């Protein structure tokens, strides 16, 4: 069913029919020019009433997160040798369509550019999968021969601020304060001398450590600068938060107290040939900051195996592969089969403690009922040795443990038995991983 914006009356009637037809589980009409897209624990309300298309609410686990209204998308171009940024105000809505592809549903908004010499046709897509605690958004630019000579530089998929309760979460060992950056809008103002002074004084302040692994900026220190997170925000009063990620080799995402949430796809391609971005993902979490990280890791494990992301605990950023080759593709195919075979273990994630003196080695556990896997990554170009402790509280391994090496994915190699109180020395080759099975037949 297509919804054509001919008049408010037509929209109201069509949206009502959409709800009555049983598609309300995907997109529920909240008015003639407003639409709410719902997942299990997260929802997004978009509006085009008395202004350009915009998100007016993001709700996670029953909590309204947005502080004001953000920018729904920005398209940065190199047009006739000059920078040009297109926003929703440069487009008109032609159609709104709801489609279903397998388990996924999509709300697709058909937009046409109002600039006569740049008649772009853009599809803004909102993705939803039943049972998943996240929503996704992407943007597709159709090929346009009139855009010959114009280069696409960047697409901003999310640009908004959350309420002050939601603070960026980072690893305690490498937290850094960040100064303000230029907004990805049409214009930016240079910082004043006073803002430079404020930035220097704020940089000297130390963040508050709230757990063994995470830090956030305290309420008293929120002066518009603050910490910058690459994966999530959290409210310590309601114990609710959100993670974010752009599913693209050229994607980038961050949240800081100055700019808020910015999620981009930084592909540089000729606009004439068209382009479709990766998906900007926002997921909802309730519980603790550890739970926030675990949900984020679960999302990555469901969608991206090692080498597609830098797969280590409490990561500060995502390292994406931009030029995958056939050998890598074959490996990823084998890894997906391995992960699916043992899916019940990869639904959970625990921190694996590594001695701080062992640099560039990170690890994570996937342990359920004294069984599962420990995965170690050596991200150094030098060999490393690790003394692995099995009795860490996070993994809660007990008794006699049968170990096996699953690094080859297709088969295991017996590593013998150890007691959970013992430590095992593991050798890691440069730029390698080791997958150790615990009581896995």
C-alpha positions in Angstrom: 0.0 0.0 0.0 1.4 3.4 -0.9 0.5 6.6 0.9 0.5 9.6 -1.4 0.8 13.1 0.1 -2.0 14.7 -1.9 -3.8 16.2 1.1 -4.1 15.9 4.8 -7.4 14.2 4.4 -6.0 11.6 2.0 -3.0 10.9 4.3 -5.3 10.5 7.4 -7.5 8.0 5.5 -4.6 6.0 4.1 -2.7 5.9 7.4 -5.9 4.7 9.1 -6.3 1.9 6.5 -2.6 1.0 7.1 -3.3 0.4 10.8 -6.5 -1.5 10.2 -4.9 -3.7 7.6 -2.7 -5.3 10.2 0.6 -3.5 9.4 0.5 -1.6 12.6 3.1 -3.9 14.2 5.7 -2.3 11.9 4.5 1.3 11.6 1.6 2.9 13.5 0.0 6.1 12.4 0.0 8.8 15.2 -1.7 11.4 13.0 -2.0 12.6 9.5 1.6 13.7 9.2 3.3 11.6 11.9 4.4 8.0 12.0 5.7 5.8 14.8 7.9 2.8 13.9 8.1 0.3 16.8 10.4 -2.6 17.7 10.3 -4.7 20.8 11.8 -2.1 23.2 12.6 0.8 21.0 10.5 3.2 18.8 11.0 6.2 16.6 8.4 8.8 15.8 8.9 10.8 12.6 6.9 13.9 11.5 6.6 16.1 8.5 3.9 18.4 9.9 4.6 22.1 9.5 8.2 21.6 8.5 10.7 19.2 7.0 10.9 15.5 7.8 12.3 14.9 11.2 12.4 12.5 14.2 10.5 13.9 17.1 10.9 11.1 19.6 13.2 8.0 20.2 11.9 5.9 23.0 13.9 3.1 24.6 12.4 0.8 27.2 9.7 3.3 27.9 12.0 6.3 28.3 12.0 9.3 25.9 15.6 9.9 24.9 15.6 12.9 22.6 16.4 16.4 23.7 14.7 18.5 21.1 14.5 17.6 17.4 17.6 16.5 15.4 18.3 16.5 11.7 16.9 13.4 9.9 19.7 13.3 7.2 22.3 15.4 5.5 23.9 14.8 2.1 27.2 16.5 1.6 28.2 17.0 -2.1 31.0 18.5 -4.1 28.8 20.3 -6.6 30.3 22.4 -9.4 33.5 22.7 -7.5 31.7 24.0 -4.4 30.5 22.2 -1.2 26.8 21.7 -1.0 24.7 20.1 1.8 21.2 18.9 1.2 18.8 18.4 4.1 15.2 17.2 4.4 14.0 20.8 3.7 15.4 20.5 0.2 13.1 17.6 -0.6 9.4 16.9 -0.9 7.7 13.6 0.1 6.1 11.8 -2.8 5.2 8.4 -1.2 5.4 6.4 2.0 5.4 2.7 1.5 5.6 -0.3 3.9 7.1 -3.5 2.6 8.2 -6.8 4.1 11.3 -8.8 3.0 11.6 -12.1 4.9 11.5 -11.3 8.6 12.3 -7.7 8.1 9.8 -4.9 7.6 10.7 -1.5 6.1 9.0 1.9 6.0 10.3 3.6 2.9 9.8 7.3 2.3 10.2 8.4 -1.3 11.8 11.9 -1.5 12.4 14.2 -4.5 14.8 17.0 -4.5 13.3 20.5 -5.1 16.5 21.8 -6.8 15.7 21.9 -10.6 19.2 21.4 -11.7 19.8 18.5 -9.3 16.6 16.3 -9.5 17.7 13.6 -7.0 15.4 10.8 -6.1 16.1 9.5 -2.6 14.6 6.7 -0.5 14.8 7.0 3.2 14.4 3.5 4.8 13.5 2.6 8.4 14.2 -1.1 9.1 12.6 -3.3 11.8 12.9 -7.1 12.6 10.5 -8.6 15.1 12.1 -9.5 18.4 15.3 -7.5 17.8 16.0 -4.7 20.4 17.0 -2.2 17.8 15.9 -0.1 14.8 17.9 0.8 11.7 17.8 3.6 9.1 19.5 3.8 5.7 19.3 6.1 2.7 19.4 5.2 -1.0 20.2 7.8 -3.7 19.0 6.6 -7.1 21.3 7.1 -10.1 20.9 10.6 -11.6 22.4 11.5 -15.0 21.8 15.2 -14.3 24.3 14.9 -11.4 27.2 14.1 -13.7 30.4 15.7 -12.3 29.0 15.9 -8.8 30.7 13.9 -6.0 29.0 12.5 -3.0 31.3 13.1 0.0 29.2 12.0 3.0 25.7 11.0 4.2 24.8 11.9 7.8 22.1 9.4 8.9 21.7 10.5 12.5 22.4 13.9 14.1 20.6 14.4 17.4 21.1 15.0 21.1 19.8 12.8 23.9 18.6 14.1 27.2 21.2 15.1 29.7 20.7 11.9 31.8 22.2 9.8 28.9 26.0 10.1 29.1 28.6 8.6 26.8 30.2 5.4 27.9 33.9 4.7 27.3 36.5 2.3 28.6 38.0 3.4 31.9 41.6 2.7 30.8 41.6 5.0 27.9 38.9 7.7 28.5 39.7 11.0 26.9 37.9 14.3 27.0 37.0 15.8 23.6 36.7 19.4 22.5 33.8 20.6 20.4 33.8 19.7 16.7 32.1 21.4 13.8 28.5 20.4 13.3 27.9 18.4 10.1 25.4 21.0 8.9 25.4 23.6 6.2 27.4 26.1 8.2 29.8 26.0 11.1 31.1 28.8 13.3 34.7 29.0 14.4 35.3 28.7 18.2 35.8 31.9 20.1 38.9 32.6 22.3 36.8 32.0 25.4 35.6 28.6 24.1 39.3 27.7 23.6 40.0 28.6 27.2 37.0 26.6 28.4 38.1 23.6 26.3 41.6 23.6 27.9 40.2 23.8 31.4 37.7 21.0 30.7 40.4 18.8 29.3 42.2 18.9 32.6 39.2 17.5 34.5 39.1 13.8 35.3 36.1 11.6 34.6 34.4 9.6 37.3 35.0 5.9 37.4 31.6 4.1 37.9 32.7 0.5 37.4 35.8 -1.5 36.8 35.4 -1.1 33.0 33.5 2.1 32.2 33.5 5.8 32.9 31.0 8.5 32.2 31.1 12.3 32.8 29.6 13.2 36.1 26.5 15.5 36.3 28.6 18.4 37.6 31.0 18.4 34.7 28.6 18.5 31.8 29.8 21.7 30.2 29.2 20.9 26.6 32.5 19.1 26.1 32.9 15.9 27.9 33.7 12.3 27.0 33.1 10.8 23.6 31.8 7.3 23.1 32.1 5.1 20.1 29.3 2.7 21.0 26.8 3.8 23.6 25.1 6.1 26.2 23.7 5.2 29.6 21.6 6.7 32.4 22.7 5.6 35.8 19.5 6.6 37.5 17.1 4.7 35.3 19.7 2.0 34.4 18.7 2.3 30.8 20.8 3.2 27.7 21.3 2.7 24.0 24.1 1.5 21.7 24.7 2.6 18.1 26.6 1.4 15.1 26.7 2.1 11.3 26.8 -1.2 9.3 29.2 0.0 6.6 32.9 -0.3 5.8 32.9 3.5 5.5 30.6 4.2 8.5 31.4 6.2 11.6 29.6 6.8 14.8 30.1 8.7 18.0 28.4 10.5 20.9 29.7 13.4 22.8 28.1 16.1 25.0 28.9 18.8 22.6 27.4 17.5 19.3 25.3 14.6 20.5 24.9 11.5 18.3 26.4 11.7 14.8 26.3 8.6 12.6 27.7 8.9 9.0 28.6 6.9 6.0 31.6 8.6 4.5 31.7 7.0 1.1 33.1 9.2 -1.7 31.5 8.2 -5.0 30.2 9.9 -8.2 26.6 11.0 -7.5 25.6 10.1 -11.0 25.9 6.4 -10.3 23.8 6.5 -7.1 24.6 5.1 -3.7 23.0 3.3 -0.8 24.4 3.8 2.7 24.9 1.2 5.4 22.4 1.1 8.2 22.5 3.4 11.2 21.5 1.2 14.2 20.2 2.3 17.5 19.5 -0.4 20.1 17.9 -0.2 23.6 19.2 -1.7 26.8 18.0 -2.0 30.4 20.1 -3.2 33.3 23.7 -2.0 33.7 26.6 -0.6 31.6 27.9 -4.2 31.3 24.5 -5.1 29.9 24.8 -2.2 27.4 28.1 -3.5 26.2 26.8 -7.1 26.0 23.9 -6.1 23.9 26.2 -4.2 21.6 28.5 -7.1 21.3 25.6 -9.5 20.7 24.5 -7.2 17.8 28.0 -7.4 16.3 28.2 -11.1 16.7 24.9 -11.6 15.0 25.9 -9.5 12.1 29.7 -9.3 11.9 32.3 -11.9 12.6 35.9 -11.1 13.5 38.0 -9.2 11.0 34.9 -7.3 9.9 34.9 -5.5 13.2 37.8 -5.2 15.6 36.4 -7.8 17.8 37.5 -7.2 21.4 35.9 -6.2 24.7 35.1 -2.7 25.7 36.4 -1.4 22.3 36.9 2.3 21.7 36.2 2.1 18.0 35.3 -0.1 15.1 38.0 -1.1 12.6 36.3 -1.9 9.3 37.6 -3.7 6.3 37.3 -1.6 3.2 38.8 -4.1 0.7 37.8 -7.6 1.5 39.3 -10.3 -0.8 38.3 -13.8 -1.8 40.4 -15.4 1.0 38.7 -13.3 3.6 35.3 -14.0 2.2 35.9 -17.7 2.4 37.0 -17.4 6.0 34.0 -15.3 6.9 31.7 -17.9 5.4 33.3 -20.6 7.6 33.1 -18.4 10.6 29.4 -17.8 10.1 28.8 -21.5 10.0 30.9 -22.0 13.2 29.0 -19.2 15.0 25.6 -20.6 13.9 26.6 -24.1 15.1 27.3 -22.8 18.6 24.8 -19.9 18.6 23.6 -20.4 22.2 27.1 -19.4 23.5 27.5 -16.4 21.3 24.2 -15.0 22.7 26.3 -14.0 25.8 29.6 -12.2 26.3 32.0 -11.9 29.2 35.1 -9.9 29.7 38.3 -12.0 29.8 40.9 -10.4 32.1 44.3 -9.9 30.4 47.4 -8.9 32.4 48.0 -5.2 31.7 51.7 -5.9 31.0 50.7 -8.0 28.0 50.0 -5.3 25.4 47.8 -5.5 22.3 46.0 -8.7 23.4 42.3 -8.6 24.1 39.7 -11.3 24.7 36.2 -12.2 25.4 34.3 -15.2 26.8 31.1 -16.8 25.6 30.3 -19.1 28.5 27.0 -20.7 29.5 26.6 -23.2 32.3 30.4 -24.0 32.5 30.6 -24.5 28.7 31.5 -22.3 25.8 34.4 -20.4 24.2 37.2 -18.0 25.0 38.5 -16.0 22.1 41.8 -14.2 22.3 43.0 -11.6 19.7 46.6 -10.5 19.2 46.3 -7.2 17.4 50.1 -6.6 17.5 52.6 -7.4 14.7 54.7 -9.2 17.4 54.0 -12.7 19.0 52.5 -12.6 22.4 52.1 -15.0 25.4 49.1 -14.8 27.7 48.5 -16.5 31.1 44.8 -17.2 31.0 42.8 -17.4 34.3 39.6 -19.5 34.2 38.2 -18.7 37.6 37.4 -15.0 36.8 34.1 -14.0 38.3 32.7 -12.9 35.0 33.0 -16.3 33.4 32.3 -18.3 36.6 34.1 -21.4 35.3 34.4 -24.2 37.9 35.9 -27.6 38.4 37.8 -29.7 35.9 37.7 -28.2 32.4 38.2 -30.0 29.1 39.9 -27.7 26.6 40.0 -27.8 22.8 41.4 -25.6 20.1 38.7 -24.4 17.6 40.8 -21.8 15.8 40.4 -23.7 12.5 36.6 -23.5 12.9 35.9 -26.8 11.0 37.4 -29.1 13.6 38.9 -29.1 17.1 42.2 -30.1 18.5 42.4 -31.5 22.0 44.3 -29.4 24.5 43.9 -31.6 27.6 42.2 -30.8 30.9 42.9 -28.1 33.6 41.4 -27.2 36.9 39.5 -23.9 36.9 42.0 -22.6 39.6 45.0 -23.1 37.3 46.3 -20.7 34.7 47.1 -21.6 31.1 49.8 -20.1 29.0 48.7 -19.4 25.5 51.0 -18.4 22.6 49.6 -16.1 20.0 51.1 -15.4 16.6 51.2 -11.9 15.2 47.8 -10.5 14.1 46.1 -13.8 15.0 43.3 -15.2 17.1 42.9 -18.3 19.3 39.5 -19.9 19.9 39.5 -22.1 22.9 36.5 -24.4 23.6 35.6 -25.1 27.2 33.8 -28.5 27.8 32.7 -28.5 24.1 32.2 -31.9 22.5 
